[in-house]
Amino acid sequence: MKKRTFDLIFIVIVATILIVLLEYEILKKHTAFALVPILIAYFLGQYSERKFKNK
């Protein structure tokens, strides 16, 4: 799997999760937890950079 494909799939998954959380008004009560997917994206980006580095 190429890095670009991995990134696009992850962006779609995170966006879907955040939209669902907004629809059920979960983020309204727990806004601080909206930072968690962003942190996960950061660390997965670091992982994918190492794993899928162009050789």
TIVEXMAR-953972 format. One line per field, with one value per residue: residue in one letter; x, y negated, z of N, C-alpha, C, O in turn; residue number from 0. Coordinates in pm, whole numbers, plus 32768, in hexadecimal, padded with zeros to 4 digits. Each point is the difference from the previous one (the first is absolute). Layout:
REM TIVEXMAR-953972
pamar: a;...
n_u: X;...
n_v: Y;...
n_w: Z;...
ca_u: X;...
ca_v: Y;...
ca_w: Z;...
c_u: X;...
c_v: Y;...
c_w: Z;...
o_u: X;...
o_v: Y;...
o_w: Z;...
bakol: NUM;...
REM end
This chain:
REM TIVEXMAR-953972
pamar: m;k;k;r;t;f;d;l;i;f;i;v;i;v;a;t;i;l;i;v;l;l;e;y;e;i;l;k;k;h;t;a;f;a;l;v;p;i;l;i;a;y;f;l;g;q;y;s;e;r;k;f;k;n;k
n_u: 8055;7F84;80CB;8043;8057;80D7;8097;8027;8089;80DD;8061;8026;80B8;80CA;803B;8049;80D5;809F;801B;8079;80E0;8053;8024;80B9;8051;805F;7FF8;7F2C;7FCB;8015;7FC5;7FEF;7F30;7FAE;8033;7F59;7F32;7FCA;7FAB;7F25;7F71;7FE4;7F80;7F26;7FC8;7FE7;7F3E;7F49;800A;7FC7;7F28;7F99;808E;7FFA;7FC2
n_v: 8074;7FAE;7FA4;7FEF;80B9;8031;7F8D;8043;80B0;7FDE;7FB0;8095;807E;7FAA;7FF4;80BF;803C;7F9C;805B;80BC;7FEE;7FCC;80AB;8073;7F6C;808E;7FD5;8033;80D8;8064;7F32;8007;804F;7F31;7FCD;8056;7FC1;7F4B;8018;802E;7F54;7F88;8045;7FD4;7F33;7FDD;803B;7F7F;7F5C;802F;7FF7;7F38;8022;7F26;80AC
n_w: 8000;7F59;7FED;7F2C;7FA5;8022;7F88;7F2F;7FE6;800A;7F47;7F5D;8011;7FD1;7F28;7FA6;8020;7F86;7F34;7FEC;8000;7F38;7F72;8034;7F6E;7F71;7F23;7FCF;7FF8;7F38;803D;80DD;801F;8004;80D4;8076;7FC2;8079;80CF;8011;7FE9;80BB;80AD;7FE8;8043;80DC;805F;7FEB;8097;80D5;8043;8008;80AA;7FC2;7F7D
ca_u: 7FAB;8050;7FE9;7F90;7F86;7FF2;7FD5;7F77;7FA4;7FFB;7FB6;7F72;7FD0;7FF9;7F94;7F81;7FED;7FE1;7F79;7FA2;8002;7FB9;7F70;7FC7;8021;805F;806C;7FCF;8017;808A;804E;808F;8022;800E;8090;8036;8019;806D;807C;800F;802A;808C;8057;7FF7;804D;808C;8013;7FF7;8076;806C;7FDE;7FEE;8063;802E;8086
ca_v: 7F8C;7F87;7FA0;7FA7;804D;8012;7F7E;7FE3;805A;7FD6;7F82;801F;8044;7FA0;7FA1;8046;800E;7F7D;7FD9;8050;7FC9;7F80;8018;8030;7F97;8032;7F9E;7F89;8016;8029;7FC0;801C;8080;7FEF;7FFA;8088;802C;7FB2;803B;8083;7FE6;7FD7;8073;805B;7FC0;801D;808F;801A;7FC6;8061;8081;7FF8;7FA3;801F;803B
ca_w: 8000;7FF8;806C;7FDB;8011;8090;8037;7FD5;8047;808B;8005;7FEE;8078;806E;7FE1;8017;8091;8038;7FD5;8051;8087;7FFD;7FEB;807E;8061;8064;800A;8044;808E;8017;7F97;8011;7FC2;7F70;7FE7;7FFB;7F76;7FC5;8033;7FBF;7F76;8004;8019;7F8D;7F95;801C;7FE5;7F70;7FC2;8010;7FC6;7F6F;7FCA;7F78;8000
c_u: 805A;7FD7;7F87;7F7A;7FE0;7FCC;7F70;7F99;7FF1;7FB1;7F6B;7FC7;7FF1;7F90;7F78;7FE3;7FDA;7F74;7F97;7FFA;7FB8;7F6A;7FBC;801E;805A;8071;7FD5;801D;8095;805B;8094;8028;8009;8094;803C;8014;8071;8087;801A;8032;8093;805B;7FF7;8049;8095;8020;8002;8079;8076;7FE5;8000;8063;802A;808F;804C
c_v: 7F84;7F9F;7FA8;8046;8012;7F7F;7FE0;8057;7FD3;7F7D;8018;8041;7F9E;7F9A;803F;800D;7F79;7FD0;804B;7FC9;7F79;8013;802E;7FA2;8030;7F9B;7F81;800A;8016;7FC8;8021;8083;7FF8;7FF9;808C;8031;7FB4;8036;8089;7FEE;7FD9;807A;8067;7FC7;8018;8092;801B;7FC5;8060;8080;7FFC;7FA0;802C;8030;7FDB
c_w: 8000;806D;7FE3;8013;8094;8040;7FDC;8048;8091;8010;7FF4;807E;8075;7FE9;8019;8095;803E;7FD9;8051;808E;8007;7FF3;8081;8074;8071;8012;8047;8096;801F;7F93;800A;7FBD;7F69;7FD9;7FEE;7F6F;7FBC;8030;7FC3;7F71;7FFB;8010;7F90;7F86;8011;7FDF;7F69;7FB7;8008;7FB4;7F66;7FBD;7F74;8004;7F85
o_u: 805E;7F91;7FB0;7FA1;7F8D;7FA4;7FB3;7F97;7F92;7FB3;7FB1;7F91;7F9A;7FB7;7FA6;7F8F;7FA6;7FBB;7F9D;7F93;7FBC;7FB3;7F8D;7FE6;7FF6;8031;8054;8025;8031;8040;8044;8073;802C;8023;8068;806C;8047;805E;8072;8057;8049;8061;8065;8038;8047;8069;8056;802C;804A;805A;8030;7FE4;8013;8056;8073
o_v: 7FF6;8004;7FE5;7FC5;7FF0;8003;7FD3;7FCF;7FFE;7FF2;7FC3;7FDE;8001;7FDE;7FBE;7FE8;7FFA;7FC2;7FC5;7FF3;7FE3;7FB7;7FDB;8020;7FD0;7FEC;7FB5;7F9D;7FDA;804C;800A;800F;8060;8016;800E;8032;8037;800A;8021;804A;8029;8010;803F;804B;801A;801E;8047;8037;8010;8038;805C;7FCA;8077;7FC3;8029
o_w: 804F;8035;8059;8033;802B;8052;8055;8029;8035;805E;8049;802A;8044;805D;8035;802C;8053;8051;802A;8039;8062;803D;801B;8074;8071;806F;8034;803F;806A;7FB7;7F99;7FD7;7FC0;7F8C;7FC0;7FE3;7FAB;7FB1;7FDF;7FD2;7FA5;7FB5;7FDE;7FB0;7F9F;7FC7;7FCE;7F9B;7F9F;7FC2;7FBF;7F95;7FE5;803F;7FF0
bakol: 0;1;2;3;4;5;6;7;8;9;10;11;12;13;14;15;16;17;18;19;20;21;22;23;24;25;26;27;28;29;30;31;32;33;34;35;36;37;38;39;40;41;42;43;44;45;46;47;48;49;50;51;52;53;54
REM end
